[in-house]
């Protein structure tokens, strides 16, 4: 099988709609801090302060903004606990965990081809 044959067979199921969906997904997760926040959540950091502590350089303002974006995209969920003081916990949704799993091959590719 030639390289051209391989490319044709592997990519023939990808149409323009799939490309657009892929592009919007990559733009969301590629935004600065988004993947770091999702990684922190996958490692069980659930509180705002805990996420800030494990994502170096992330500001309160940017964390708040990214959490809202990720929640809107259905990748994380926010739970408000009626305690004194009020506690807010963030967790990955099934959709967010699936995205993290999907990123593993891309991370492996980056490690392999790091210059």
VEXDREN-2710 file (C-alpha; in Angstrom, 1 decimal):
% VEXDREN-2710
k/r/px/py/pz
1/UNK/0.0/0.0/0.0
2/UNK/1.5/3.4/-1.0
3/UNK/1.3/6.4/1.2
4/UNK/-1.3/8.0/-1.0
5/UNK/-3.5/4.8/-0.8
6/UNK/-3.1/4.8/3.0
7/UNK/-4.1/8.4/3.3
8/UNK/-7.1/7.9/1.1
9/UNK/-8.3/4.9/2.9
10/UNK/-7.8/6.4/6.4
11/UNK/-9.3/9.8/5.7
12/UNK/-12.2/8.9/3.3
13/UNK/-14.7/8.9/6.2
14/UNK/-13.9/12.5/7.1
15/UNK/-16.2/15.0/5.5
16/UNK/-16.4/18.8/5.8
17/UNK/-18.8/18.6/8.8
18/UNK/-16.5/16.3/10.7
19/UNK/-13.6/18.7/9.9
20/UNK/-15.6/21.6/11.4
21/UNK/-16.5/19.7/14.5
22/UNK/-12.8/18.7/14.9
23/UNK/-11.7/22.3/14.4
24/UNK/-14.1/23.7/17.1
25/UNK/-13.0/20.9/19.5
26/UNK/-9.4/21.7/19.0
27/UNK/-10.0/25.4/19.4
28/UNK/-11.8/24.9/22.7
29/UNK/-9.2/22.5/24.2
30/UNK/-6.4/24.5/22.7
31/UNK/-7.3/27.7/24.4
32/UNK/-4.7/28.7/26.9
33/UNK/-5.2/27.0/30.3
34/UNK/-8.1/24.8/29.1
35/UNK/-6.2/21.5/28.9
36/UNK/-4.3/22.3/32.2
37/UNK/-7.6/22.8/33.9
38/UNK/-9.1/19.6/32.5
39/UNK/-5.9/17.7/33.5
40/UNK/-6.2/19.1/37.1
41/UNK/-9.9/18.0/37.2
42/UNK/-8.9/14.5/35.9
43/UNK/-6.4/14.3/38.7
44/UNK/-9.2/15.0/41.2
45/UNK/-8.6/18.7/41.9
46/UNK/-12.3/19.8/42.4
47/UNK/-12.1/23.1/44.2
48/UNK/-11.3/26.5/42.5
49/UNK/-8.3/27.0/44.8
50/UNK/-7.0/23.4/44.2
51/UNK/-7.1/24.0/40.4
52/UNK/-5.2/27.3/40.8
53/UNK/-2.6/25.5/42.9
54/UNK/-1.8/22.9/40.3
55/UNK/-1.9/25.0/37.1
56/UNK/1.1/27.3/37.3
57/UNK/0.6/30.9/36.1
58/UNK/-3.2/30.7/35.9
59/UNK/-5.0/33.7/37.4
60/UNK/-8.3/33.7/39.3
61/UNK/-10.0/35.7/36.5
62/UNK/-8.8/33.4/33.7
63/UNK/-9.7/30.3/35.7
64/UNK/-13.2/31.6/36.3
65/UNK/-13.6/32.4/32.6
66/UNK/-12.3/29.0/31.4
67/UNK/-14.5/27.1/33.9
68/UNK/-17.6/28.9/32.5
69/UNK/-16.5/28.0/28.9
70/UNK/-15.8/24.4/29.7
71/UNK/-19.1/24.1/31.6
72/UNK/-21.0/25.7/28.7
73/UNK/-19.4/23.1/26.4
74/UNK/-20.6/20.3/28.6
75/UNK/-17.0/19.2/29.5
76/UNK/-17.3/19.9/33.2
77/UNK/-20.0/20.4/35.7
78/UNK/-20.3/22.7/38.6
79/UNK/-21.9/21.7/41.9
80/UNK/-22.7/24.2/44.6
81/UNK/-22.9/22.7/48.1
82/UNK/-25.1/24.6/50.6
83/UNK/-22.6/24.7/53.4
84/UNK/-21.2/27.6/55.4
85/UNK/-19.3/28.9/53.6
86/UNK/-20.7/27.8/50.3
87/UNK/-18.5/25.3/48.5
88/UNK/-18.3/24.8/44.8
89/UNK/-16.9/21.7/43.3
90/UNK/-16.0/21.1/39.6
91/UNK/-15.8/17.7/38.0
92/UNK/-15.3/16.3/34.5
93/UNK/-18.5/15.1/32.8
94/UNK/-18.5/11.9/30.9
95/UNK/-18.0/14.0/27.8
96/UNK/-15.0/15.7/29.3
97/UNK/-13.4/12.5/30.5
98/UNK/-13.9/11.0/27.0
99/UNK/-12.2/14.1/25.5
100/UNK/-9.3/13.6/27.9
101/UNK/-9.0/9.9/26.8
102/UNK/-9.1/11.1/23.2
103/UNK/-6.2/13.4/23.8
104/UNK/-3.8/10.6/24.8
105/UNK/-2.7/9.7/21.2
106/UNK/-2.1/13.4/20.5
107/UNK/0.0/13.8/23.6
108/UNK/1.9/10.6/22.7
109/UNK/2.5/12.1/19.2
110/UNK/3.8/15.3/20.8
111/UNK/6.2/13.4/23.1
112/UNK/7.5/11.3/20.2
113/UNK/8.1/14.2/17.8
114/UNK/9.2/16.8/20.4
115/UNK/12.3/18.6/19.0
END
